[in-house]
Amino acid sequence: MTSSILPKTALGPKEGRLPPGLFSPISSDRRRRFPSRRKHIFVFGAVLVVFLIYSTCFQPNMLARFEALQEVPRKVPFQSNLKDRVSPEGADQQQGWRTRFGSRQGSDSQKPILDGTTKDGEKSAAEGAGKQSTPYRRPKEQTGRDGQGSNRRPARPDLEADLGALFALLPDETNMREFLRPIEDGGPERMKELGLRTRAYQKYLNAWEKLHLVDDETSGEVYVRDDLIQSLRDMADNESSGLSSSLTSTIHNYDAFRTFLVKFAEILFPFTSPYFADHMTLHAQFKNAGRGIVLTAGDEQAKYLLTTIYALREIGCDLPIEIMYLGEQDLGEDHRFELESLPGVTTRDLSQMVDDNGWRLAGWAIKPFAMMMSSFREVIFIDADSFFFRNPVKLFDDPDYKKTGALFFRDRTILPESKRKWLLQILPRPIHRLAKESGWWTGASGHHQESGVVVVDKWKHFVAMLLICRFNGSDRDQRDGRMGVYEMMHGDKETFWIGFLLAGDNSFAFHKGAVGSIGVIESSKPTTEAGDDESPDKDKDSSAAATSKPDPSASTYTMCSPQLLHLDTDGTPLWFNGWLLVNKYVDHSKRRFAPMTAYMREPQNKAIDDEFWKLTTDNMCCLTAEPSYKSDLTEHDLGLLKMMRHRATEVGIME
């Protein structure tokens, strides 16, 4: 009866014991689970046996790894000997998560250990266990298989000495304010002050470039290295360096000098920015920039250049040519296209490179800017109205140019005028020999230099060229009642040699060839125009264009011509300016080719009051000298002139 009253479902163990012989579902489940557990244990044991056999027979180092792991900190990944190293690609994959997520203990503890040392050369934690920890020191750059770190900076053995020289130049607060104040004076006082500051800037820039310009001996290239502060930190980590205890003050002095130099450059020569980041960047690109010819032209001079460049190629000059112009309104696209069709010619817009805010770049003033902003290191600047009888490349072989890196040409000894007092006002002491040899100092002439051709190595004379650009830029004209540079001299041409002397750069020379005139010889009284009886036939040979036959018995001869001739050191014609016409300023209908059959050189070592040049109308200059100073043009030179006239006619210069 009792069994019929009890429920069929099992009660939990806390409900009391079941009557004997009563079936319990819980007991039944336990009986079924025992065989299942035995099966699991058997499978696990089989896997363990296989694993041990595999580890023992095929991976003998496995147990060693487990043993080593007991002695190595858990956060340092262990690698076995060199034979078991993973490939770099595999190592990167293994450490990828550490790169993405980082570590609470810092990056040092995460670096792999190779042969008991970390990649940065520090001893492993196992070998350093029990030793007292050292103060924090920035780890060195990692190295690759070749021992060269991908981020390793080249050694700078002279860094401390160069920094010492730089800091020795750092001006005190009083001098710094004086250098950075605006220049309020005008006239000679302003030029003198600009020269004084330019000479100081030259010293500061030289010291700065010694720190930052690196000459790669392998490639020959020069590049700017601007990681000096990082290099200072590397040196401070080196206990043998004297910078470890003064790193902060060194960086402060470096920053102070850099700030001063930037402001000083903005005060003196701001026109190169923003096209170039700074003057060091501009200067660095010149080191291996090669040689080339620079010309300037607008639409009015485009046909001149079509003739001049053609003639240069005909005489064998293959130097690259850059033509500088001032925007679309100066040289139109049609003329640019025509000029660039000539071999080796590129046109460049100078207005995009020069910041003329507050003044306007135009006219003659473009010359030094065109030279400075050209892509060449060694530049031959040639006026658009100049022609060469000889290949201008030979100017780079001139002994004086090789010695100095700057070659200028003299102007006519005309219009005597003494400017010694003015030179004494502006030039530094002692007055250099080159100034005392000038016609301005002796009073022989008010014109000393002819800027139709200028040859300059810009790498050697970088700062002097910056000063010359300023004289032809913001200080060129009268401003705010202050006298401008062009009011004290005749245009751009005298700014070159004056600028060199004011910049403290005395390394230049004047070409030793004589100055003269090219045209026709007259023994009669000089006239106001040459070639009045010339045939209107433009292609007619110039030998038939002489106005009169020279008298062989005459004691002196006269040549009247607008062209200024420069002779080579051997006395033969080198180049002339003034172009090919009697008067290039008249209307096209009145244009005539100037007759040229002979040339005459200017007498030298004459008294100041010997006026052998006379300036007449229409830019005509008449030279009178003894018969020994005259010579006839050779057939070769006459042939070149004929080629030039033919080309000028072909491009439409006479239309």
Solvent accessible surface area in square Angstrom, and as a share of the most:
residue,aa,sasa,rsa
1,M,188,0.84
2,T,93,0.54
3,S,83,0.53
4,S,93,0.60
5,I,122,0.62
6,L,62,0.31
7,P,79,0.50
8,K,188,0.80
9,T,103,0.60
10,A,34,0.27
11,L,88,0.44
12,G,31,0.30
13,P,121,0.76
14,K,196,0.83
15,E,111,0.50
16,G,45,0.43
17,R,234,0.86
18,L,64,0.32
19,P,56,0.35
20,P,138,0.87
21,G,90,0.86
22,L,75,0.38
23,F,138,0.57
24,S,22,0.14
25,P,51,0.32
26,I,70,0.36
27,S,40,0.25
28,S,21,0.13
29,D,54,0.28
30,R,133,0.49
31,R,156,0.57
32,R,154,0.56
33,R,117,0.43
34,F,109,0.45
35,P,67,0.42
36,S,47,0.30
37,R,132,0.48
38,R,152,0.55
39,K,133,0.56
40,H,116,0.52
41,I,123,0.63
42,F,151,0.63
43,V,82,0.47
44,F,142,0.59
45,G,28,0.27
46,A,46,0.36
47,V,93,0.54
48,L,80,0.40
49,V,83,0.47
50,V,98,0.56
51,F,93,0.39
52,L,87,0.44
53,I,96,0.49
54,Y,104,0.40
55,S,3,0.02
56,T,92,0.54
57,C,88,0.52
58,F,138,0.58
59,Q,70,0.31
60,P,100,0.63
61,N,68,0.35
62,M,45,0.20
63,L,98,0.49
64,A,53,0.41
65,R,101,0.37
66,F,99,0.41
67,E,120,0.54
68,A,25,0.19
69,L,88,0.44
70,Q,152,0.68
71,E,139,0.62
72,V,18,0.10
73,P,62,0.39
74,R,241,0.88
75,K,96,0.41
76,V,15,0.09
77,P,43,0.27
78,F,83,0.35
79,Q,40,0.18
80,S,27,0.18
81,N,86,0.44
82,L,93,0.46
83,K,188,0.80
84,D,55,0.28
85,R,90,0.33
86,V,61,0.35
87,S,59,0.38
88,P,60,0.38
89,E,112,0.50
90,G,19,0.19
91,A,15,0.11
92,D,101,0.52
93,Q,147,0.66
94,Q,104,0.46
95,Q,52,0.23
96,G,16,0.15
97,W,111,0.39
98,R,50,0.18
99,T,115,0.67
100,R,171,0.62
101,F,153,0.64
102,G,41,0.39
103,S,44,0.29
104,R,235,0.86
105,Q,112,0.50
106,G,34,0.33
107,S,78,0.50
108,D,57,0.30
109,S,37,0.24
110,Q,19,0.09
111,K,25,0.11
112,P,9,0.06
113,I,21,0.11
114,L,42,0.21
115,D,92,0.48
116,G,19,0.18
117,T,41,0.24
118,T,18,0.11
119,K,83,0.35
120,D,18,0.09
121,G,58,0.56
122,E,83,0.37
123,K,134,0.57
124,S,7,0.05
125,A,45,0.35
126,A,53,0.41
127,E,95,0.42
128,G,26,0.25
129,A,75,0.58
130,G,88,0.85
131,K,149,0.63
132,Q,169,0.75
133,S,103,0.66
134,T,117,0.68
135,P,122,0.77
136,Y,178,0.68
137,R,123,0.45
138,R,83,0.30
139,P,36,0.23
140,K,155,0.66
141,E,45,0.20
142,Q,97,0.43
143,T,56,0.33
144,G,45,0.43
145,R,204,0.74
146,D,111,0.58
147,G,37,0.36
148,Q,120,0.53
149,G,11,0.11
150,S,114,0.73
151,N,114,0.59
152,R,115,0.42
153,R,60,0.22
154,P,83,0.52
155,A,93,0.72
156,R,43,0.16
157,P,121,0.76
158,D,84,0.44
159,L,4,0.02
160,E,79,0.36
161,A,72,0.56
162,D,21,0.11
163,L,4,0.02
164,G,41,0.39
165,A,58,0.45
166,L,0,0.00
167,F,46,0.19
168,A,86,0.67
169,L,58,0.29
170,L,46,0.23
171,P,14,0.09
172,D,84,0.44
173,E,112,0.50
174,T,102,0.60
175,N,73,0.38
176,M,46,0.20
177,R,167,0.61
178,E,84,0.38
179,F,31,0.13
180,L,39,0.19
181,R,88,0.32
182,P,89,0.56
183,I,14,0.07
184,E,116,0.52
185,D,72,0.37
186,G,18,0.17
187,G,3,0.03
188,P,22,0.14
189,E,92,0.41
190,R,30,0.11
191,M,3,0.01
192,K,100,0.42
193,E,33,0.15
194,L,0,0.00
195,G,0,0.00
196,L,82,0.41
197,R,0,0.00
198,T,0,0.00
199,R,65,0.24
200,A,11,0.08
201,Y,2,0.01
202,Q,54,0.24
203,K,115,0.49
204,Y,13,0.05
205,L,5,0.02
206,N,77,0.39
207,A,17,0.13
208,W,13,0.05
209,E,15,0.07
210,K,132,0.56
211,L,2,0.01
212,H,0,0.00
213,L,32,0.16
214,V,40,0.23
215,D,76,0.40
216,D,51,0.26
217,E,171,0.77
218,T,134,0.78
219,S,68,0.44
220,G,31,0.30
221,E,95,0.43
222,V,23,0.13
223,Y,94,0.36
224,V,54,0.31
225,R,21,0.07
226,D,78,0.40
227,D,29,0.15
228,L,2,0.01
229,I,52,0.26
230,Q,85,0.38
231,S,7,0.05
232,L,0,0.00
233,R,112,0.41
234,D,46,0.24
235,M,39,0.17
236,A,12,0.10
237,D,39,0.20
238,N,79,0.40
239,E,137,0.61
240,S,99,0.64
241,S,13,0.09
242,G,56,0.53
243,L,18,0.09
244,S,58,0.37
245,S,110,0.71
246,S,43,0.27
247,L,31,0.15
248,T,88,0.51
249,S,58,0.38
250,T,10,0.06
251,I,22,0.11
252,H,115,0.51
253,N,59,0.30
254,Y,5,0.02
255,D,62,0.32
256,A,45,0.35
257,F,0,0.00
258,R,87,0.32
259,T,71,0.41
260,F,2,0.01
261,L,13,0.06
262,V,77,0.44
263,K,100,0.42
264,F,0,0.00
265,A,18,0.14
266,E,107,0.48
267,I,58,0.29
268,L,0,0.00
269,F,2,0.01
270,P,66,0.42
271,F,9,0.04
272,T,3,0.02
273,S,51,0.33
274,P,120,0.76
275,Y,103,0.39
276,F,27,0.11
277,A,89,0.69
278,D,63,0.32
279,H,8,0.04
280,M,11,0.05
281,T,54,0.31
282,L,0,0.00
283,H,17,0.08
284,A,10,0.08
285,Q,81,0.36
286,F,0,0.00
287,K,46,0.20
288,N,81,0.41
289,A,30,0.24
290,G,40,0.39
291,R,94,0.34
292,G,0,0.00
293,I,0,0.00
294,V,0,0.00
295,L,0,0.00
296,T,18,0.11
297,A,8,0.06
298,G,8,0.07
299,D,55,0.28
300,E,146,0.66
301,Q,67,0.30
302,A,0,0.00
303,K,70,0.29
304,Y,20,0.08
305,L,0,0.00
306,L,6,0.03
307,T,0,0.00
308,T,2,0.01
309,I,0,0.00
310,Y,73,0.28
311,A,3,0.03
312,L,3,0.01
313,R,52,0.19
314,E,97,0.44
315,I,33,0.17
316,G,48,0.46
317,C,2,0.01
318,D,120,0.62
319,L,21,0.10
320,P,62,0.39
321,I,2,0.01
322,E,14,0.06
323,I,0,0.00
324,M,0,0.00
325,Y,19,0.07
326,L,23,0.12
327,G,7,0.06
328,E,102,0.46
329,Q,150,0.67
330,D,41,0.21
331,L,0,0.00
332,G,12,0.12
333,E,117,0.52
334,D,101,0.52
335,H,39,0.18
336,R,42,0.15
337,F,155,0.65
338,E,80,0.36
339,L,0,0.00
340,E,78,0.35
341,S,81,0.52
342,L,24,0.12
343,P,88,0.55
344,G,49,0.47
345,V,13,0.07
346,T,66,0.39
347,T,18,0.10
348,R,52,0.19
349,D,23,0.12
350,L,0,0.00
351,S,54,0.35
352,Q,136,0.60
353,M,9,0.04
354,V,9,0.05
355,D,61,0.32
356,D,51,0.26
357,N,133,0.68
358,G,55,0.53
359,W,42,0.15
360,R,173,0.63
361,L,10,0.05
362,A,25,0.20
363,G,58,0.55
364,W,163,0.57
365,A,1,0.00
366,I,15,0.07
367,K,16,0.07
368,P,0,0.00
369,F,0,0.00
370,A,0,0.00
371,M,0,0.00
372,M,0,0.00
373,M,3,0.01
374,S,0,0.00
375,S,52,0.33
376,F,15,0.06
377,R,43,0.16
378,E,28,0.13
379,V,0,0.00
380,I,0,0.00
381,F,0,0.00
382,I,0,0.00
383,D,26,0.13
384,A,11,0.09
385,D,21,0.11
386,S,0,0.00
387,F,2,0.01
388,F,4,0.01
389,F,3,0.01
390,R,63,0.23
391,N,44,0.23
392,P,0,0.00
393,V,42,0.24
394,K,85,0.36
395,L,4,0.02
396,F,1,0.00
397,D,84,0.44
398,D,17,0.09
399,P,104,0.65
400,D,28,0.14
401,Y,8,0.03
402,K,129,0.55
403,K,166,0.71
404,T,16,0.09
405,G,1,0.01
406,A,0,0.00
407,L,0,0.00
408,F,0,0.00
409,F,2,0.01
410,R,92,0.34
411,D,17,0.09
412,R,30,0.11
413,T,49,0.29
414,I,16,0.08
415,L,94,0.47
416,P,60,0.38
417,E,76,0.34
418,S,76,0.49
419,K,27,0.12
420,R,108,0.40
421,K,162,0.69
422,W,31,0.11
423,L,0,0.00
424,L,66,0.33
425,Q,77,0.34
426,I,2,0.01
427,L,6,0.03
428,P,39,0.24
429,R,149,0.54
430,P,123,0.77
431,I,21,0.11
432,H,56,0.25
433,R,141,0.52
434,L,20,0.10
435,A,0,0.00
436,K,95,0.40
437,E,93,0.42
438,S,1,0.00
439,G,12,0.12
440,W,0,0.00
441,W,31,0.11
442,T,63,0.37
443,G,8,0.08
444,A,26,0.20
445,S,3,0.02
446,G,1,0.01
447,H,32,0.14
448,H,12,0.05
449,Q,0,0.00
450,E,20,0.09
451,S,4,0.03
452,G,0,0.00
453,V,0,0.00
454,V,0,0.00
455,V,0,0.00
456,V,0,0.00
457,D,5,0.03
458,K,0,0.00
459,W,55,0.19
460,K,109,0.46
461,H,5,0.02
462,F,5,0.02
463,V,2,0.01
464,A,1,0.01
465,M,0,0.00
466,L,0,0.00
467,L,0,0.00
468,I,0,0.00
469,C,0,0.00
470,R,21,0.07
471,F,0,0.00
472,N,0,0.00
473,G,2,0.02
474,S,28,0.18
475,D,9,0.05
476,R,24,0.09
477,D,67,0.35
478,Q,107,0.48
479,R,89,0.32
480,D,124,0.64
481,G,65,0.62
482,R,58,0.21
483,M,91,0.41
484,G,3,0.02
485,V,3,0.02
486,Y,48,0.18
487,E,96,0.43
488,M,20,0.09
489,M,8,0.04
490,H,82,0.37
491,G,7,0.07
492,D,6,0.03
493,K,27,0.11
494,E,0,0.00
495,T,0,0.00
496,F,0,0.00
497,W,1,0.00
498,I,0,0.00
499,G,0,0.00
500,F,0,0.00
501,L,5,0.02
502,L,0,0.00
503,A,6,0.04
504,G,40,0.39
505,D,26,0.13
506,N,62,0.32
507,S,44,0.28
508,F,5,0.02
509,A,14,0.11
510,F,17,0.07
511,H,6,0.03
512,K,149,0.63
513,G,13,0.12
514,A,16,0.12
515,V,9,0.05
516,G,0,0.00
517,S,0,0.00
518,I,0,0.00
519,G,3,0.03
520,V,2,0.01
521,I,13,0.07
522,E,4,0.02
523,S,35,0.22
524,S,67,0.43
525,K,173,0.73
526,P,51,0.32
527,T,63,0.37
528,T,76,0.44
529,E,59,0.27
530,A,6,0.04
531,G,0,0.00
532,D,85,0.44
533,D,113,0.59
534,E,28,0.13
535,S,32,0.21
536,P,120,0.75
537,D,81,0.42
538,K,83,0.35
539,D,90,0.47
540,K,86,0.36
541,D,66,0.34
542,S,6,0.04
543,S,66,0.42
544,A,67,0.52
545,A,5,0.04
546,A,42,0.33
547,T,45,0.26
548,S,43,0.28
549,K,178,0.76
550,P,54,0.34
551,D,64,0.33
552,P,124,0.78
553,S,97,0.62
554,A,23,0.18
555,S,89,0.58
556,T,58,0.34
557,Y,7,0.03
558,T,8,0.05
559,M,0,0.00
560,C,3,0.02
561,S,4,0.03
562,P,15,0.09
563,Q,0,0.00
564,L,4,0.02
565,L,0,0.00
566,H,3,0.01
567,L,1,0.00
568,D,11,0.06
569,T,89,0.52
570,D,106,0.55
571,G,32,0.31
572,T,45,0.26
573,P,3,0.02
574,L,0,0.00
575,W,0,0.00
576,F,0,0.00
577,N,19,0.10
578,G,13,0.13
579,W,0,0.00
580,L,0,0.00
581,L,1,0.00
582,V,9,0.05
583,N,28,0.14
584,K,39,0.17
585,Y,161,0.61
586,V,44,0.25
587,D,97,0.50
588,H,80,0.36
589,S,106,0.68
590,K,137,0.58
591,R,32,0.12
592,R,70,0.26
593,F,6,0.02
594,A,5,0.04
595,P,4,0.03
596,M,1,0.00
597,T,28,0.16
598,A,3,0.02
599,Y,21,0.08
600,M,0,0.00
601,R,87,0.32
602,E,15,0.07
603,P,5,0.03
604,Q,102,0.46
605,N,159,0.81
606,K,87,0.37
607,A,60,0.47
608,I,91,0.46
609,D,116,0.60
610,D,64,0.33
611,E,108,0.48
612,F,24,0.10
613,W,9,0.03
614,K,118,0.50
615,L,96,0.48
616,T,45,0.26
617,T,78,0.45
618,D,71,0.37
619,N,83,0.42
620,M,0,0.00
621,C,4,0.02
622,C,3,0.02
623,L,0,0.00
624,T,51,0.30
625,A,4,0.03
626,E,68,0.31
627,P,54,0.34
628,S,86,0.55
629,Y,39,0.15
630,K,65,0.27
631,S,46,0.30
632,D,107,0.56
633,L,12,0.06
634,T,78,0.45
635,E,143,0.64
636,H,117,0.52
637,D,1,0.01
638,L,35,0.17
639,G,38,0.37
640,L,20,0.10
641,L,0,0.00
642,K,120,0.51
643,M,39,0.18
644,M,0,0.00
645,R,15,0.06
646,H,112,0.50
647,R,35,0.13
648,A,0,0.00
649,T,46,0.27
650,E,110,0.49
651,V,28,0.16
652,G,4,0.04
653,I,4,0.02
654,M,10,0.05
655,E,145,0.65
